[in-house]
């Protein structure tokens, strides 16, 4: 039906930067809120950032000032630009979109921050 393909994860040293992207494909009628979640081993999945169809954004306190979420509606894509990464940012990052009917999840991409 609808799939989310994530990319941009990898290994980075503390203080480095990464840009995650998530492109939606398939039978998409509309996209409302788009967001990024993350989950580390032994921890609950948490919302990192989200952006509404109107452009309003929210960020978890731990990433404020270091992360920017954006979207390109013509490409059905959401981005997460991360800078000044810290070891505590290490997690599997999951893209999520709401199409007005249901939530759809990406497969997850690993972000590992060393040092």
C-alpha positions in Angstrom: 0.0 0.0 0.0 2.2 2.8 1.3 5.9 2.4 2.2 8.4 4.7 3.8 12.0 4.4 2.7 14.6 5.8 5.0 18.2 6.7 4.4 21.0 8.8 5.8 21.9 6.8 8.9 25.4 5.6 9.8 28.4 6.1 12.0 29.5 9.5 13.0 31.8 11.0 15.7 30.5 13.2 18.4 30.0 16.7 17.1 29.3 15.5 13.6 26.3 15.8 11.4 23.8 13.6 9.6 20.8 14.2 7.5 18.1 11.5 7.5 15.5 11.4 4.8 12.3 9.5 4.4 10.4 9.2 1.2 6.8 7.9 1.0 5.6 5.9 -2.0 2.5 4.0 -3.0 -1.1 5.0 -2.9 -0.9 8.2 -0.9 -4.0 10.4 -0.7 -2.7 12.9 1.7 0.0 13.4 4.4 -0.7 15.3 7.5 1.9 15.1 10.3 5.3 13.8 9.5 7.8 12.9 12.2 10.9 11.1 13.4 11.1 8.8 16.4 14.0 7.0 17.9 14.6 4.0 20.1 17.7 2.8 21.8 18.1 -0.7 23.4 16.4 -0.8 26.7 14.6 2.5 26.1 11.1 3.4 25.0 10.6 4.8 21.6 10.4 8.6 21.8 9.4 11.4 19.4 12.4 13.3 18.2 10.6 15.9 16.0 7.4 16.3 14.0 6.1 18.7 11.5 2.4 19.4 10.6 0.9 20.1 7.3 0.8 23.7 8.3 4.5 23.8 9.1 4.4 23.8 12.8 7.2 21.9 14.4 7.9 20.2 17.8 11.2 18.8 19.1 12.1 16.8 22.1 14.0 18.9 24.6 17.3 17.0 24.2 17.7 17.9 20.5 16.5 21.5 20.5 19.0 23.7 18.8 20.7 20.8 17.1 18.0 19.3 14.9 15.8 20.7 12.2 12.9 18.8 10.6 11.6 19.8 7.2 9.4 18.4 4.5 9.0 18.6 0.7 5.4 17.9 -0.1 6.1 17.7 -3.8 8.3 14.6 -3.1 6.4 13.2 -0.1 9.6 13.4 1.8 10.6 14.4 5.3 14.1 15.3 6.4 15.9 15.4 9.8 19.0 17.5 9.8 21.1 16.7 12.8 24.3 18.5 14.0 26.5 18.5 17.0 25.6 14.8 17.5 26.1 13.2 20.9 26.6 9.6 22.0 23.2 9.7 23.6 21.7 10.3 20.2 22.6 6.7 19.2 19.4 4.9 18.3 17.4 3.4 15.5 15.5 6.3 14.0 12.0 5.6 12.5 10.1 7.8 10.1 6.4 8.2 10.7 3.6 9.8 8.7 -0.1 10.2 9.2 -2.1 10.1 6.0 -5.3 11.3 7.6 -6.5 7.7 8.2 -3.6 5.8 9.8 0.0 6.0 11.0 2.7 4.5 8.7 6.2 3.6 9.9 9.5 3.3 8.1 11.9 0.4 8.5 14.3 2.3 10.7 17.8 3.5 10.2 20.7 3.1 12.6 22.5 6.2 13.9 25.6 5.5 15.9 27.6 8.4 17.5 31.0 7.4 18.8 33.1 9.0 21.5 
